[in-house]
Amino acid sequence: MNKNGFYELIKNRRSIRAFDTERKVPENTIVKILEAGRLAPTASNRQPVKFHVVQERSMLRKLHNCYSKSWFSDAPSVFVLTGRREDAWVRTFDGYNSLEIDAAIMMDHMILAAESEGISTCWIIAFDPAVVKEVLELKADEIPLIMTPLGYFPDGYVKREMPERKSLKELVTYY
Ligand SMILES: Cc1cc2nc3c(=O)[nH]c(=O)nc-3n(C[C@H](O)[C@H](O)[C@H](O)COP(=O)(O)O)c2cc1C
């Protein structure tokens, strides 16, 4: 990919909330996307995050109870990222724990990798964590952090424009 390809990828990625139930993501593509997450940087290289790949119909159906939007249950694959706070790096000055940052970087790598493979995704954190813990049979200290459906949008689906972003002027302070 050339330099512009990278920036185009970032511009073109949208959160997709419609999936073709019949069209599965090929297994080798799933593995390539997971690999992008595996290679992501984490604080002190602690890699405190686990990747759960949910693809069996019965499991997808159960997982739907944690986030009841219909498009969520239409996706053929869902990645759920979980982690234990004690596995993540902690800042000595104030006890700040990097678990969520590490998970977000791993997920962002996977979401951009998915985009480059033509696979649609949508970050989700508005799920019920208690349901996720039950469905995935997580231990008490394993925290559900982020998830995304993965799949193809249906024929005729119109990808929307990028929602307005703040300008650099609003975001940046130079010193
Ligand atoms: C940390 C995070 C959590 C999000 N949680 C949800 C969610 O629970 N449900 C949802 O529909 N979208 C969720 N989104 C998607 C955002 O709404 C979306 O990224 C934002 O509106 C910008 O749109 P875009 O992704 O198409 O650029 C989340 C995004 C991020 C980064």
The ligand as an SDF file (V2000), in Angstrom:
LIG
                    3D

 31 33  0  0  0  0  0  0  0  0999 V2000
  -14.9040    3.5520   21.9530 C   0  0  0  0  0  0  0  0  0  0  0  0
  -16.0670    3.5010   20.9960 C   0  0  0  0  0  0  0  0  0  0  0  0
  -17.2670    2.9580   21.4100 C   0  0  0  0  0  0  0  0  0  0  0  0
  -18.3480    2.8780   20.5320 C   0  0  0  0  0  0  0  0  0  0  0  0
  -19.4910    2.2410   20.9280 N   0  0  0  0  0  0  0  0  0  0  0  0
  -20.5100    2.1130   20.0500 C   0  0  0  0  0  0  0  0  0  0  0  0
  -21.6710    1.3730   20.4070 C   0  0  0  0  0  0  0  0  0  0  0  0
  -21.7890    0.8380   21.4970 O   0  0  0  0  0  0  0  0  0  0  0  0
  -22.6710    1.2650   19.4890 N   0  0  0  0  0  0  0  0  0  0  0  0
  -22.5770    1.8280   18.2320 C   0  0  0  0  0  0  0  0  0  0  0  0
  -23.5180    1.6970   17.4440 O   0  0  0  0  0  0  0  0  0  0  0  0
  -21.4770    2.5340   17.8730 N   0  0  0  0  0  0  0  0  0  0  0  0
  -20.4520    2.6810   18.7410 C   0  0  0  0  0  0  0  0  0  0  0  0
  -19.2910    3.3410   18.3670 N   0  0  0  0  0  0  0  0  0  0  0  0
  -19.1940    3.9040   17.0070 C   0  0  0  0  0  0  0  0  0  0  0  0
  -19.2150    5.4350   17.0120 C   0  0  0  0  0  0  0  0  0  0  0  0
  -20.5210    5.8880   17.2390 O   0  0  0  0  0  0  0  0  0  0  0  0
  -18.6720    5.9300   15.6500 C   0  0  0  0  0  0  0  0  0  0  0  0
  -17.3120    5.5180   15.5430 O   0  0  0  0  0  0  0  0  0  0  0  0
  -18.7290    7.4410   15.5230 C   0  0  0  0  0  0  0  0  0  0  0  0
  -20.0710    7.8770   15.4990 O   0  0  0  0  0  0  0  0  0  0  0  0
  -18.0490    7.9330   14.2430 C   0  0  0  0  0  0  0  0  0  0  0  0
  -18.5660    7.2890   13.0920 O   0  0  0  0  0  0  0  0  0  0  0  0
  -17.6160    6.4460   12.1310 P   0  0  0  0  0  0  0  0  0  0  0  0
  -17.0700    5.2980   12.9310 O   0  0  0  0  0  0  0  0  0  0  0  0
  -18.4820    5.9870   11.0010 O   0  0  0  0  0  0  0  0  0  0  0  0
  -16.5120    7.3430   11.6620 O   0  0  0  0  0  0  0  0  0  0  0  0
  -18.2170    3.4300   19.2190 C   0  0  0  0  0  0  0  0  0  0  0  0
  -17.0010    3.9720   18.8180 C   0  0  0  0  0  0  0  0  0  0  0  0
  -15.9380    3.9920   19.6820 C   0  0  0  0  0  0  0  0  0  0  0  0
  -14.6040    4.5360   19.1800 C   0  0  0  0  0  0  0  0  0  0  0  0
  1  2  1  0
  2  3  1  0
  2 30  2  0
  3  4  2  0
  4  5  1  0
  4 28  1  0
  5  6  2  0
  6  7  1  0
  6 13  1  0
  7  8  2  0
  7  9  1  0
  9 10  1  0
 10 11  2  0
 10 12  1  0
 12 13  2  0
 13 14  1  0
 14 15  1  0
 14 28  1  0
 15 16  1  0
 16 17  1  0
 16 18  1  0
 18 19  1  0
 18 20  1  0
 20 21  1  0
 20 22  1  0
 22 23  1  0
 23 24  1  0
 24 25  2  0
 24 26  1  0
 24 27  1  0
 28 29  2  0
 29 30  1  0
 30 31  1  0
M  END
$$$$
